[in-house]
Amino acid sequence: MADQQILDYCLSGSRAKSLNVQRLAKSYIFYLEPDLVGKYVMGDKLGEGSYGKVKECLDSVSLQRRAVKIMKRKTLRRIPNGEQNVQREIQLLRRLKHKNVITLFEVYHNDEKGKIYMVMDYCVTGLQEMIDNAPEKKFPIWQAHKYFVQLVDGLEYLHSRGVVHKDIKPGNLLLTADSSLKIIDFGVAEEVDVLLGTDEINNSQGSLVFQPPEVAGGARTFPGFKVDVWSAGCTLYNITSGKYPFPFEGQNMFRLIENICSKPVVIPEELDPVLSQLLQGMLTKDPIQRMSLLSVKTHNWCRKKHVRTSEEVPIGGHDSRHSISILPYLRCHHYSEEDFQSEDEFFTEHQLNG
């Protein structure tokens, strides 16, 4: 069907009050009926994972941009510990407030649709996406430092609240538009009683490539905070070298476990001695001898001011102005049908960005 026929067909039928079609620069922009969840106007899908999808949304009261994770209960039931992990994440995030930890603003339950909505910070990208798009699959040292010190600050806060994340990796570290790092995904996190002076835990369900020897080797109990130190060390190793301390070679999980438990860590020669020393300390196989998070934070490499010596790895896959997908929905939400039929021109995001 030709473009004009499509347009004629769309306009000839009975149009909903909040649906509008406008022609702009030889293309058609469809203004759809806004989907509201509580006070939030839903926008387009940002991503999707095993638990559900993430959409952009806007707080219609404060006009703050947010992201909402939408999960179906029937999907969660098919995932081992799926519902329990989501409930754990909700309980933890409700009491966590830190600039480097994702903020949970509200939770909505739609029993009729069997859905859970978690409204959180809006982030424009993640470290994994950025290094995947980088030519050398890594960050310049100065840029890696900028993100890593924020990760350490976030972990320091979590540990002070008795929370062991257990799945620190680039894929769980997102960035806002102003490059603030946010730790996400607390589905496998665990609480310990810091008042008892122990962080001992007995399991970890994080990504194996980022798990320490005590986890890979099946130790019955181990210090939880040192698990996060190891995983943060693997993350730093990855974002500064483009490699993993123990890569998943040939899809052989047993070989990976063997390497994590017994093979020595080899630091790439191109990394400077101070950074190499930090990585060796964080990736010490014995958790008792492994660096504490405080030692990491006060290490010379972390405290040093790193001068920008090369181009920054950009936020890839996104418009530099971070287009707001909810604008068409907002127009329908705030204007009547008579307004749509007016000959007055409306500014669209395409015009603003053009």
BALOBA-1460 file (C-alpha; in Angstrom, 3 decimals):
// residues 354
<rec num="1" residu="m" x="0.000" y="0.000" z="0.000"/>
<rec num="2" residu="a" x="1.416" y="3.409" z="-0.962"/>
<rec num="3" residu="d" x="2.198" y="6.061" z="1.644"/>
<rec num="4" residu="q" x="-0.755" y="8.242" z="0.616"/>
<rec num="5" residu="q" x="-3.099" y="5.253" z="0.768"/>
<rec num="6" residu="i" x="-1.860" y="4.428" z="4.268"/>
<rec num="7" residu="l" x="-2.435" y="8.011" z="5.354"/>
<rec num="8" residu="d" x="-5.903" y="8.118" z="3.776"/>
<rec num="9" residu="y" x="-6.826" y="4.838" z="5.424"/>
<rec num="10" residu="c" x="-5.662" y="6.003" z="8.843"/>
<rec num="11" residu="l" x="-7.487" y="9.324" z="8.588"/>
<rec num="12" residu="s" x="-10.713" y="8.032" z="7.074"/>
<rec num="13" residu="g" x="-11.662" y="5.801" z="9.980"/>
<rec num="14" residu="s" x="-12.897" y="6.779" z="13.410"/>
<rec num="15" residu="r" x="-9.855" y="8.216" z="15.140"/>
<rec num="16" residu="a" x="-9.427" y="8.018" z="18.891"/>
<rec num="17" residu="k" x="-9.347" y="11.336" z="20.668"/>
<rec num="18" residu="s" x="-5.693" y="10.897" z="21.636"/>
<rec num="19" residu="l" x="-4.383" y="9.654" z="18.290"/>
<rec num="20" residu="n" x="-2.826" y="12.034" z="15.784"/>
<rec num="21" residu="v" x="-0.900" y="11.618" z="12.551"/>
<rec num="22" residu="q" x="1.256" y="14.469" z="11.304"/>
<rec num="23" residu="r" x="3.304" y="14.663" z="8.140"/>
<rec num="24" residu="l" x="6.796" y="16.087" z="8.548"/>
<rec num="25" residu="a" x="9.693" y="16.038" z="6.082"/>
<rec num="26" residu="k" x="8.047" y="13.394" z="3.873"/>
<rec num="27" residu="s" x="7.537" y="11.022" z="6.806"/>
<rec num="28" residu="y" x="4.615" y="10.323" z="9.085"/>
<rec num="29" residu="i" x="4.747" y="10.648" z="12.849"/>
<rec num="30" residu="f" x="2.031" y="8.761" z="14.692"/>
<rec num="31" residu="y" x="0.951" y="10.219" z="18.026"/>
<rec num="32" residu="l" x="-0.431" y="7.317" z="20.019"/>
<rec num="33" residu="e" x="-2.678" y="7.155" z="23.020"/>
<rec num="34" residu="p" x="-0.484" y="7.588" z="26.103"/>
<rec num="35" residu="d" x="-0.093" y="4.613" z="28.408"/>
<rec num="36" residu="l" x="-0.160" y="5.709" z="32.046"/>
<rec num="37" residu="v" x="1.093" y="3.696" z="35.003"/>
<rec num="38" residu="g" x="0.305" y="5.672" z="38.124"/>
<rec num="39" residu="k" x="1.597" y="9.165" z="37.424"/>
<rec num="40" residu="y" x="4.088" y="7.973" z="34.804"/>
<rec num="41" residu="v" x="3.677" y="8.395" z="31.051"/>
<rec num="42" residu="m" x="5.168" y="5.397" z="29.264"/>
<rec num="43" residu="g" x="7.539" y="5.872" z="26.342"/>
<rec num="44" residu="d" x="9.436" y="3.510" z="24.062"/>
<rec num="45" residu="k" x="11.303" y="0.353" z="24.971"/>
<rec num="46" residu="l" x="14.929" y="0.883" z="25.998"/>
<rec num="47" residu="g" x="15.964" y="-2.735" z="26.354"/>
<rec num="48" residu="e" x="14.930" y="-6.258" z="27.220"/>
<rec num="49" residu="g" x="16.300" y="-9.085" z="29.345"/>
<rec num="50" residu="s" x="15.354" y="-12.461" z="30.763"/>
<rec num="51" residu="y" x="13.261" y="-10.873" z="33.531"/>
<rec num="52" residu="g" x="11.370" y="-8.389" z="31.386"/>
<rec num="53" residu="k" x="11.707" y="-5.162" z="29.440"/>
<rec num="54" residu="v" x="12.708" y="-1.609" z="30.320"/>
<rec num="55" residu="k" x="10.857" y="1.439" z="28.981"/>
<rec num="56" residu="e" x="11.441" y="5.150" z="29.163"/>
<rec num="57" residu="c" x="8.824" y="7.030" z="31.181"/>
<rec num="58" residu="l" x="8.154" y="10.511" z="32.503"/>
<rec num="59" residu="d" x="6.897" y="11.605" z="35.899"/>
<rec num="60" residu="s" x="3.876" y="13.709" z="34.900"/>
<rec num="61" residu="v" x="4.103" y="15.722" z="38.136"/>
<rec num="62" residu="s" x="7.815" y="16.559" z="38.381"/>
<rec num="63" residu="l" x="8.538" y="16.087" z="34.641"/>
<rec num="64" residu="q" x="11.561" y="14.005" z="35.609"/>
<rec num="65" residu="r" x="12.714" y="11.416" z="33.111"/>
<rec num="66" residu="r" x="12.735" y="7.849" z="34.471"/>
<rec num="67" residu="a" x="13.064" y="4.236" z="33.382"/>
<rec num="68" residu="v" x="10.602" y="1.514" z="34.303"/>
<rec num="69" residu="k" x="11.366" y="-2.199" z="34.455"/>
<rec num="70" residu="i" x="8.259" y="-4.192" z="33.527"/>
<rec num="71" residu="m" x="8.072" y="-7.856" z="34.525"/>
<rec num="72" residu="k" x="5.370" y="-10.473" z="34.033"/>
<rec num="73" residu="r" x="4.763" y="-12.763" z="36.991"/>
<rec num="74" residu="k" x="4.279" y="-15.788" z="34.725"/>
<rec num="75" residu="t" x="7.724" y="-15.138" z="33.220"/>
<rec num="76" residu="l" x="9.310" y="-14.817" z="36.662"/>
<rec num="77" residu="r" x="7.820" y="-18.150" z="37.714"/>
<rec num="78" residu="r" x="9.662" y="-19.868" z="34.866"/>
<rec num="79" residu="i" x="13.015" y="-18.483" z="36.063"/>
<rec num="80" residu="p" x="14.700" y="-20.262" z="39.010"/>
<rec num="81" residu="n" x="14.198" y="-18.000" z="42.064"/>
<rec num="82" residu="g" x="12.798" y="-15.341" z="39.714"/>
<rec num="83" residu="e" x="10.047" y="-13.992" z="41.962"/>
<rec num="84" residu="q" x="12.244" y="-14.199" z="45.072"/>
<rec num="85" residu="n" x="15.055" y="-12.296" z="43.344"/>
<rec num="86" residu="v" x="12.707" y="-9.493" z="42.286"/>
<rec num="87" residu="q" x="11.233" y="-9.180" z="45.781"/>
<rec num="88" residu="r" x="14.739" y="-9.129" z="47.263"/>
<rec num="89" residu="e" x="15.786" y="-6.386" z="44.864"/>
<rec num="90" residu="i" x="12.718" y="-4.293" z="45.705"/>
<rec num="91" residu="q" x="13.260" y="-4.663" z="49.456"/>
<rec num="92" residu="l" x="16.926" y="-3.699" z="49.188"/>
<rec num="93" residu="l" x="16.523" y="-0.761" z="46.824"/>
<rec num="94" residu="r" x="13.761" y="0.771" z="48.932"/>
<rec num="95" residu="r" x="16.273" y="1.414" z="51.705"/>
<rec num="96" residu="l" x="19.331" y="2.281" z="49.604"/>
<rec num="97" residu="k" x="20.003" y="5.918" z="48.681"/>
<rec num="98" residu="h" x="23.355" y="6.777" z="47.109"/>
<rec num="99" residu="k" x="24.460" y="8.656" z="44.012"/>
<rec num="100" residu="n" x="26.188" y="5.551" z="42.609"/>
<rec num="101" residu="v" x="23.388" y="3.077" z="43.332"/>
<rec num="102" residu="i" x="20.316" y="2.932" z="41.111"/>
<rec num="103" residu="t" x="17.356" y="4.634" z="42.803"/>
<rec num="104" residu="l" x="13.992" y="2.895" z="43.054"/>
<rec num="105" residu="f" x="11.297" y="5.578" z="43.070"/>
<rec num="106" residu="e" x="8.100" y="3.553" z="43.033"/>
<rec num="107" residu="v" x="6.747" y="0.046" z="42.542"/>
<rec num="108" residu="y" x="3.373" y="-0.708" z="40.969"/>
<rec num="109" residu="h" x="1.580" y="-4.060" z="40.900"/>
<rec num="110" residu="n" x="-1.079" y="-4.729" z="38.270"/>
<rec num="111" residu="d" x="-2.795" y="-7.903" z="39.421"/>
<rec num="112" residu="e" x="-5.150" y="-7.935" z="36.445"/>
<rec num="113" residu="k" x="-2.268" y="-8.001" z="33.955"/>
<rec num="114" residu="g" x="0.041" y="-9.916" z="36.288"/>
<rec num="115" residu="k" x="2.779" y="-7.292" z="35.944"/>
<rec num="116" residu="i" x="5.255" y="-5.565" z="38.263"/>
<rec num="117" residu="y" x="6.555" y="-2.073" z="37.424"/>
<rec num="118" residu="m" x="9.778" y="-0.766" z="39.015"/>
<rec num="119" residu="v" x="10.375" y="2.951" z="38.335"/>
<rec num="120" residu="m" x="14.070" y="3.833" z="38.545"/>
<rec num="121" residu="d" x="16.753" y="6.272" z="37.388"/>
<rec num="122" residu="y" x="16.933" y="6.863" z="33.649"/>
<rec num="123" residu="c" x="20.349" y="5.847" z="32.301"/>
<rec num="124" residu="v" x="21.590" y="6.417" z="28.767"/>
<rec num="125" residu="t" x="24.019" y="3.495" z="28.430"/>
<rec num="126" residu="g" x="26.105" y="0.909" z="30.282"/>
<rec num="127" residu="l" x="29.823" y="0.209" z="30.527"/>
<rec num="128" residu="q" x="29.430" y="-3.111" z="28.700"/>
<rec num="129" residu="e" x="27.749" y="-1.448" z="25.734"/>
<rec num="130" residu="m" x="30.415" y="1.237" z="25.603"/>
<rec num="131" residu="i" x="33.398" y="-1.129" z="25.621"/>
<rec num="132" residu="d" x="31.669" y="-3.396" z="23.104"/>
<rec num="133" residu="n" x="31.499" y="-0.404" z="20.751"/>
<rec num="134" residu="a" x="35.036" y="0.820" z="21.510"/>
<rec num="135" residu="p" x="37.644" y="-0.033" z="18.825"/>
<rec num="136" residu="e" x="40.002" y="-1.624" z="21.375"/>
<rec num="137" residu="k" x="37.209" y="-2.945" z="23.633"/>
<rec num="138" residu="k" x="38.481" y="-0.876" z="26.550"/>
<rec num="139" residu="f" x="38.567" y="2.639" z="28.002"/>
<rec num="140" residu="p" x="41.500" y="5.039" z="28.127"/>
<rec num="141" residu="i" x="43.037" y="4.854" z="31.606"/>
<rec num="142" residu="w" x="41.745" y="8.285" z="32.630"/>
<rec num="143" residu="q" x="38.185" y="7.344" z="31.627"/>
<rec num="144" residu="a" x="38.363" y="3.936" z="33.330"/>
<rec num="145" residu="h" x="39.545" y="5.703" z="36.491"/>
<rec num="146" residu="k" x="36.570" y="8.086" z="36.350"/>
<rec num="147" residu="y" x="34.135" y="5.181" z="36.381"/>
<rec num="148" residu="f" x="36.045" y="2.907" z="38.754"/>
<rec num="149" residu="v" x="36.259" y="5.388" z="41.627"/>
<rec num="150" residu="q" x="32.488" y="5.821" z="41.392"/>
<rec num="151" residu="l" x="32.083" y="2.039" z="41.545"/>
<rec num="152" residu="v" x="34.234" y="1.931" z="44.676"/>
<rec num="153" residu="d" x="32.180" y="4.712" z="46.277"/>
<rec num="154" residu="g" x="28.976" y="2.831" z="45.515"/>
<rec num="155" residu="l" x="30.347" y="-0.441" z="46.902"/>
<rec num="156" residu="e" x="31.613" y="1.307" z="50.024"/>
<rec num="157" residu="y" x="28.086" y="2.558" z="50.663"/>
<rec num="158" residu="l" x="26.536" y="-0.870" z="50.030"/>
<rec num="159" residu="h" x="28.966" y="-2.600" z="52.379"/>
<rec num="160" residu="s" x="28.332" y="0.010" z="55.072"/>
<rec num="161" residu="r" x="24.651" y="-0.977" z="54.825"/>
<rec num="162" residu="g" x="25.490" y="-4.676" z="55.029"/>
<rec num="163" residu="v" x="24.746" y="-5.399" z="51.361"/>
<rec num="164" residu="v" x="26.915" y="-7.755" z="49.297"/>
<rec num="165" residu="h" x="26.105" y="-7.245" z="45.610"/>
<rec num="166" residu="k" x="27.669" y="-10.515" z="44.357"/>
<rec num="167" residu="d" x="27.375" y="-9.702" z="40.642"/>
<rec num="168" residu="i" x="29.577" y="-6.692" z="39.908"/>
<rec num="169" residu="k" x="30.482" y="-6.534" z="36.206"/>
<rec num="170" residu="p" x="30.378" y="-3.942" z="33.383"/>
<rec num="171" residu="g" x="26.917" y="-5.174" z="32.383"/>
<rec num="172" residu="n" x="25.546" y="-4.110" z="35.779"/>
<rec num="173" residu="l" x="27.069" y="-0.625" z="35.713"/>
<rec num="174" residu="l" x="25.027" y="2.043" z="33.926"/>
<rec num="175" residu="l" x="25.641" y="5.729" z="33.227"/>
<rec num="176" residu="t" x="23.310" y="8.706" z="33.383"/>
<rec num="177" residu="a" x="23.520" y="11.584" z="30.895"/>
<rec num="178" residu="d" x="26.034" y="13.377" z="33.155"/>
<rec num="179" residu="s" x="28.285" y="10.256" z="33.380"/>
<rec num="180" residu="s" x="27.221" y="9.333" z="36.906"/>
<rec num="181" residu="l" x="27.725" y="5.605" z="37.405"/>
<rec num="182" residu="k" x="24.847" y="3.555" z="38.813"/>
<rec num="183" residu="i" x="25.170" y="0.033" z="40.212"/>
<rec num="184" residu="i" x="22.133" y="-2.006" z="39.172"/>
<rec num="185" residu="d" x="20.674" y="-5.533" z="39.448"/>
<rec num="186" residu="f" x="20.353" y="-6.514" z="43.095"/>
<rec num="187" residu="g" x="18.483" y="-9.730" z="42.359"/>
<rec num="188" residu="v" x="21.205" y="-11.972" z="43.814"/>
<rec num="189" residu="a" x="22.469" y="-9.502" z="46.438"/>
<rec num="190" residu="e" x="22.581" y="-10.555" z="50.071"/>
<rec num="191" residu="e" x="22.324" y="-8.744" z="53.386"/>
<rec num="192" residu="v" x="24.709" y="-9.441" z="56.250"/>
<rec num="193" residu="d" x="24.551" y="-8.170" z="59.817"/>
<rec num="194" residu="v" x="27.381" y="-5.653" z="60.084"/>
<rec num="195" residu="l" x="26.652" y="-5.243" z="63.807"/>
<rec num="196" residu="l" x="27.844" y="-8.806" z="64.341"/>
<rec num="197" residu="g" x="31.152" y="-7.918" z="62.725"/>
<rec num="198" residu="t" x="30.952" y="-10.598" z="60.030"/>
<rec num="199" residu="d" x="30.169" y="-10.592" z="56.317"/>
<rec num="200" residu="e" x="30.207" y="-14.362" z="55.939"/>
<rec num="201" residu="i" x="27.968" y="-15.779" z="53.210"/>
<rec num="202" residu="n" x="27.563" y="-19.279" z="51.784"/>
<rec num="203" residu="n" x="26.619" y="-18.793" z="48.135"/>
<rec num="204" residu="s" x="27.032" y="-16.486" z="45.158"/>
<rec num="205" residu="q" x="25.044" y="-16.617" z="41.927"/>
<rec num="206" residu="g" x="26.909" y="-13.998" z="39.908"/>
<rec num="207" residu="s" x="28.493" y="-14.334" z="36.456"/>
<rec num="208" residu="l" x="31.233" y="-16.969" z="36.668"/>
<rec num="209" residu="v" x="33.870" y="-14.990" z="34.724"/>
<rec num="210" residu="f" x="33.721" y="-12.370" z="37.504"/>
<rec num="211" residu="q" x="33.517" y="-14.792" z="40.467"/>
<rec num="212" residu="p" x="36.456" y="-15.414" z="42.853"/>
<rec num="213" residu="p" x="38.193" y="-18.772" z="43.519"/>
<rec num="214" residu="e" x="36.318" y="-19.380" z="46.778"/>
<rec num="215" residu="v" x="33.025" y="-19.259" z="44.866"/>
<rec num="216" residu="a" x="34.216" y="-21.151" z="41.780"/>
<rec num="217" residu="g" x="35.833" y="-23.789" z="43.998"/>
<rec num="218" residu="g" x="32.680" y="-24.380" z="46.012"/>
<rec num="219" residu="a" x="33.785" y="-23.186" z="49.461"/>
<rec num="220" residu="r" x="31.042" y="-23.657" z="52.050"/>
<rec num="221" residu="t" x="31.394" y="-20.151" z="53.501"/>
<rec num="222" residu="f" x="33.464" y="-17.099" z="52.578"/>
<rec num="223" residu="p" x="33.652" y="-13.323" z="53.265"/>
<rec num="224" residu="g" x="31.045" y="-11.592" z="51.124"/>
<rec num="225" residu="f" x="32.655" y="-8.168" z="50.807"/>
<rec num="226" residu="k" x="35.794" y="-9.758" z="49.325"/>
<rec num="227" residu="v" x="33.608" y="-11.293" z="46.606"/>
<rec num="228" residu="d" x="32.706" y="-7.768" z="45.492"/>
<rec num="229" residu="v" x="36.378" y="-6.710" z="45.662"/>
<rec num="230" residu="w" x="37.358" y="-9.559" z="43.338"/>
<rec num="231" residu="s" x="34.524" y="-8.816" z="40.899"/>
<rec num="232" residu="a" x="35.419" y="-5.113" z="40.907"/>
<rec num="233" residu="g" x="39.031" y="-6.129" z="40.197"/>
<rec num="234" residu="c" x="37.905" y="-8.234" z="37.222"/>
<rec num="235" residu="t" x="35.865" y="-5.262" z="36.023"/>
<rec num="236" residu="l" x="38.842" y="-2.896" z="36.304"/>
<rec num="237" residu="y" x="41.044" y="-5.441" z="34.518"/>
<rec num="238" residu="n" x="38.475" y="-5.685" z="31.726"/>
<rec num="239" residu="i" x="37.844" y="-1.975" z="31.158"/>
<rec num="240" residu="t" x="41.574" y="-1.091" z="31.163"/>
<rec num="241" residu="s" x="42.903" y="-3.989" z="29.067"/>
<rec num="242" residu="g" x="39.959" y="-5.185" z="26.993"/>
<rec num="243" residu="k" x="40.531" y="-8.694" z="28.375"/>
<rec num="244" residu="y" x="39.421" y="-10.873" z="31.289"/>
<rec num="245" residu="p" x="41.714" y="-12.281" z="33.988"/>
<rec num="246" residu="f" x="40.321" y="-15.724" z="33.158"/>
<rec num="247" residu="p" x="38.452" y="-15.761" z="29.830"/>
<rec num="248" residu="f" x="35.730" y="-18.264" z="29.013"/>
<rec num="249" residu="e" x="37.784" y="-20.179" z="26.427"/>
<rec num="250" residu="g" x="36.062" y="-22.624" z="24.118"/>
<rec num="251" residu="q" x="32.847" y="-22.491" z="26.146"/>
<rec num="252" residu="n" x="34.494" y="-24.902" z="28.618"/>
<rec num="253" residu="m" x="33.091" y="-24.055" z="32.045"/>
<rec num="254" residu="f" x="35.158" y="-26.667" z="33.876"/>
<rec num="255" residu="r" x="38.381" y="-25.258" z="32.416"/>
<rec num="256" residu="l" x="37.281" y="-21.773" z="33.458"/>
<rec num="257" residu="i" x="36.670" y="-22.936" z="37.037"/>
<rec num="258" residu="e" x="40.063" y="-24.668" z="37.100"/>
<rec num="259" residu="n" x="41.810" y="-21.536" z="35.834"/>
<rec num="260" residu="i" x="40.093" y="-19.259" z="38.358"/>
<rec num="261" residu="c" x="41.046" y="-21.567" z="41.227"/>
<rec num="262" residu="s" x="44.637" y="-22.432" z="40.317"/>
<rec num="263" residu="k" x="46.023" y="-20.420" z="37.403"/>
<rec num="264" residu="p" x="48.016" y="-17.299" z="38.382"/>
<rec num="265" residu="v" x="46.676" y="-13.901" z="37.356"/>
<rec num="266" residu="v" x="48.703" y="-12.374" z="34.525"/>
<rec num="267" residu="i" x="48.557" y="-8.586" z="34.317"/>
<rec num="268" residu="p" x="48.956" y="-7.154" z="30.777"/>
<rec num="269" residu="e" x="52.387" y="-5.596" z="30.311"/>
<rec num="270" residu="e" x="50.978" y="-2.376" z="28.867"/>
<rec num="271" residu="l" x="49.389" y="-1.420" z="32.196"/>
<rec num="272" residu="d" x="51.467" y="0.826" z="34.429"/>
<rec num="273" residu="p" x="53.074" y="-0.641" z="37.591"/>
<rec num="274" residu="v" x="50.780" y="1.197" z="40.020"/>
<rec num="275" residu="l" x="47.642" y="-0.116" z="38.319"/>
<rec num="276" residu="s" x="49.206" y="-3.584" z="38.071"/>
<rec num="277" residu="q" x="49.845" y="-3.573" z="41.811"/>
<rec num="278" residu="l" x="46.228" y="-2.627" z="42.498"/>
<rec num="279" residu="l" x="44.928" y="-5.390" z="40.242"/>
<rec num="280" residu="q" x="47.203" y="-7.990" z="41.829"/>
<rec num="281" residu="g" x="45.930" y="-6.975" z="45.256"/>
<rec num="282" residu="m" x="42.271" y="-7.134" z="44.252"/>
<rec num="283" residu="l" x="42.741" y="-10.443" z="42.421"/>
<rec num="284" residu="t" x="44.590" y="-12.259" z="45.197"/>
<rec num="285" residu="k" x="43.154" y="-15.773" z="45.314"/>
<rec num="286" residu="d" x="43.073" y="-16.062" z="49.102"/>
<rec num="287" residu="p" x="40.139" y="-13.878" z="50.254"/>
<rec num="288" residu="i" x="41.829" y="-13.253" z="53.607"/>
<rec num="289" residu="q" x="44.898" y="-11.810" z="51.873"/>
<rec num="290" residu="r" x="42.873" y="-9.984" z="49.230"/>
<rec num="291" residu="m" x="42.714" y="-6.194" z="49.499"/>
<rec num="292" residu="s" x="39.862" y="-4.680" z="51.459"/>
<rec num="293" residu="l" x="37.653" y="-2.102" z="49.783"/>
<rec num="294" residu="l" x="39.168" y="0.594" z="52.009"/>
<rec num="295" residu="s" x="42.654" y="-0.383" z="50.801"/>
<rec num="296" residu="v" x="41.405" y="-0.149" z="47.229"/>
<rec num="297" residu="k" x="39.902" y="3.291" z="47.775"/>
<rec num="298" residu="t" x="43.085" y="4.660" z="49.353"/>
<rec num="299" residu="h" x="45.418" y="3.050" z="46.818"/>
<rec num="300" residu="n" x="47.684" y="5.461" z="44.940"/>
<rec num="301" residu="w" x="46.109" y="4.630" z="41.586"/>
<rec num="302" residu="c" x="42.634" y="5.552" z="42.827"/>
<rec num="303" residu="r" x="43.790" y="8.707" z="44.597"/>
<rec num="304" residu="k" x="45.870" y="9.946" z="41.683"/>
<rec num="305" residu="k" x="44.430" y="12.556" z="39.336"/>
<rec num="306" residu="h" x="44.595" y="11.053" z="35.844"/>
<rec num="307" residu="v" x="45.093" y="13.548" z="33.038"/>
<rec num="308" residu="r" x="43.033" y="13.134" z="29.891"/>
<rec num="309" residu="t" x="45.545" y="11.976" z="27.292"/>
<rec num="310" residu="s" x="43.312" y="10.481" z="24.614"/>
<rec num="311" residu="e" x="39.837" y="10.681" z="23.158"/>
<rec num="312" residu="e" x="36.942" y="9.564" z="25.318"/>
<rec num="313" residu="v" x="35.004" y="6.446" z="24.377"/>
<rec num="314" residu="p" x="31.618" y="7.995" z="23.544"/>
<rec num="315" residu="i" x="28.224" y="6.849" z="24.649"/>
<rec num="316" residu="g" x="27.486" y="4.602" z="21.700"/>
<rec num="317" residu="g" x="24.183" y="3.698" z="20.142"/>
<rec num="318" residu="h" x="22.376" y="6.821" z="21.365"/>
<rec num="319" residu="d" x="21.609" y="10.200" z="19.879"/>
<rec num="320" residu="s" x="23.915" y="12.754" z="21.476"/>
<rec num="321" residu="r" x="20.832" y="14.686" z="22.590"/>
<rec num="322" residu="h" x="19.209" y="11.539" z="24.006"/>
<rec num="323" residu="s" x="15.847" y="11.789" z="22.220"/>
<rec num="324" residu="i" x="12.826" y="11.724" z="24.473"/>
<rec num="325" residu="s" x="10.431" y="9.069" z="23.206"/>
<rec num="326" residu="i" x="7.544" y="10.202" z="25.411"/>
<rec num="327" residu="l" x="7.087" y="13.556" z="23.609"/>
<rec num="328" residu="p" x="4.465" y="12.218" z="21.145"/>
<rec num="329" residu="y" x="2.543" y="10.665" z="24.040"/>
<rec num="330" residu="l" x="2.725" y="13.884" z="26.054"/>
<rec num="331" residu="r" x="1.298" y="15.885" z="23.176"/>
<rec num="332" residu="c" x="-1.735" y="13.613" z="23.117"/>
<rec num="333" residu="h" x="-1.993" y="13.672" z="26.889"/>
<rec num="334" residu="h" x="-2.161" y="17.480" z="27.112"/>
<rec num="335" residu="y" x="-4.006" y="18.531" z="23.935"/>
<rec num="336" residu="s" x="-7.592" y="17.900" z="22.890"/>
<rec num="337" residu="e" x="-8.811" y="16.710" z="19.501"/>
<rec num="338" residu="e" x="-9.747" y="20.305" z="18.639"/>
<rec num="339" residu="d" x="-6.135" y="21.303" z="19.245"/>
<rec num="340" residu="f" x="-4.993" y="18.569" z="16.891"/>
<rec num="341" residu="q" x="-7.319" y="19.819" z="14.179"/>
<rec num="342" residu="s" x="-6.023" y="23.360" z="14.494"/>
<rec num="343" residu="e" x="-3.911" y="24.658" z="11.645"/>
<rec num="344" residu="d" x="-1.388" y="25.983" z="14.150"/>
<rec num="345" residu="e" x="1.973" y="24.294" z="13.958"/>
<rec num="346" residu="f" x="3.331" y="22.269" z="16.847"/>
<rec num="347" residu="f" x="7.031" y="21.955" z="17.493"/>
<rec num="348" residu="t" x="8.121" y="18.342" z="17.347"/>
<rec num="349" residu="e" x="11.256" y="16.770" z="18.726"/>
<rec num="350" residu="h" x="12.445" y="16.273" z="15.166"/>
<rec num="351" residu="q" x="12.273" y="20.026" z="14.604"/>
<rec num="352" residu="l" x="13.953" y="20.811" z="17.913"/>
<rec num="353" residu="n" x="16.803" y="18.427" z="17.134"/>
<rec num="354" residu="g" x="17.050" y="19.503" z="13.518"/>
